[in-house]
Amino acid sequence: MTLQQLSRELEEFLGGSTEAVVLEDGVVAFDLREARYSVSEQHGKCLLHLWSHERNVVRRVLEVERTKDSLQLSVVRFGQTRPTKLEFTRSRDRRSPAAKNTARVRYRGLLERLLARQFPSHKLDRITTSTDLERSFGPVYARGALHKGHAWTAVLGLNGEELQSSIDGSLTFGLLWLEHLREHCGHGFVESLALFVPAKSSAVLRARMAHLARGVCKWQLFEVDERSAELQEMDSTDAGNIETRLVRCVDPQAARDRFMNSIDRVLGLVPEAEIVTITPGEIAFRLHGLEFARARIAMEEGSFRQGQELVFGSGACETVVTEDNAEQFAAFVEIVRSTRQAAADSCHPLRRACPERWLESLVTRDVAAIDPRLDSMCVYSQVPAFSASDRAMIDVLAATRERRLAVIELKADEDIHLPLQGLDYWARVRWHQQRGEFQRFGYFPGGELSAEPPLLMLVAPALHVHPATDTLLKYLSPAIEWQVVAVDERWRDGVRVVFRKRPASVPSPESRAGANRS
């Protein structure tokens, strides 16, 4: 196995993958949404280096075998002679279709028994997991309905072998199932929605359900212990029940001063590059949102002294810039620069990569194009607000000229979860706002922030706003002032708003201004 062969295999396999993971001994060791890798050659041996916030490993690669959904590497750990397997897969869920179907059929029977026990006076309509593409329902979720007289309850659940992302997304499909039943219920009225999710998995759902409208439906959330067949009803009304931690705002000027040599070198090749401060000891270089290089503090080779290193690459791959590969670095940057243009070949992988980051870079550059109330001097992108289960990044956090916070959630492609993902970030921002943490952690200097709840702005290209968006938004709490901002499909040429949607009870900024003048 040569360096070039391994690099090519990894690049081809990971190209276009957004959820790739690395497994060692059958266990997920690295999530390539956050982890990084590099390949190198030492004494004629091909080495693979993988690292993340949690761990750091180096393996000698002997051979590679590629299958439809995985890339299997035969590797040797340092100090050992017997090879082991390291596997790259495009998804965490590696179950076969038959295994998935078996688990879902088994869960459907369990859910029927639990419902009969929990709601003994209700009659259960059949539970289904059939696919209904017209209404976006798939086999992941078991769906059904209970009724007692003319009062109906929409039911939706999923088993513990499904991905956490499917569990978090169950509220989206629960609301759509609720709406479907209300439209086809006949003489009765669907008054409540009951979600059933695996034990110890409902933190995101509880936070989201706390900000749903209370007068339009009764919301119920149950955790299911499938082994003991026990139910526990969870509190979905506590808006303060959020596990989140804000990261202190980094001083960008101090970081730029620290990495001035690397900045000069990169800007000499790409004068229009965006410089993004990641931490006090790390900055990223991006072009229209695509990261192509990083500068960071690192240990000097062969010593315990700290120095600086410049790395380049796209996606999870990184290569340290040295005198030997300086020309390779310059050539890579030139490829990025020529392909990362609105008029470039739309089929090129670098042109197609990271579309949301591209849109984000345009919005942060001219946030008033999204809403004229927004102050271009009060904009932060990719604000980290961590919880116990994820490392969430708020796309864009801004403020109006009246110092009211605004959460901007961006999607470049159609996404059914846009409203509730935006709600998730809105809830975190509101939680930190109520505790005065933004300014205490260095965000929005220059005056007090308004105590009004944040605005929520959902931004997507006009033809890529999911048809279910309106249905989902009508179930949000009336305390949330949201708007859907649809931009021109040719947004890479410049962000232009095509239309907006707001709650019927919320006047537009223009009408407010007119009322104030009169």
Secondary structure, DSSP 4 states (H G I P E B T S, - for coil): --HHHHHHHHHHHHTT-SS-EEEETTEEEEETTT-EEEEEEETTEEEEEEE-SS-EEEEEEEEEEE-SSEEEEEEE-TT--S-EEEEEES-S----HHHHHHHHHHHHHHHHHHHHHH-TTSEEPPPB---BGGGTB-TTSEEEEEEETTEEEEEEE--TTS-HHHHHTHHHHHHHHHHHHHHH-TTSEEEEEEEEEETT--HHHHHHHTTB-SSS-EEEEEEEETTTTEEEEE----TT----EEPPPP-HHHHHHHTHHHHHHHHHH-TT-EEEEEETTEEEEEETTEEEEEEEEEEPTTSS-EEEEEEE-STTB-EE--STTHHHHHHHHHHHHHHSSTTS-TTSHHHHS-HHHHHHHHHHHSGGGT-TTEEEEEEEEEEEEE-SS-EEEEEEEEEETT--EEEEEE-SS--TTHHHHHHHHHHHHHHHHHTTHHHHTT-S-SSPPP-SPPEEEEEEEGGGS-TTHHHHHTTB-TTSEEEEEEE-TTGGG---EEEEE--TTS--HHHHHHHHH-
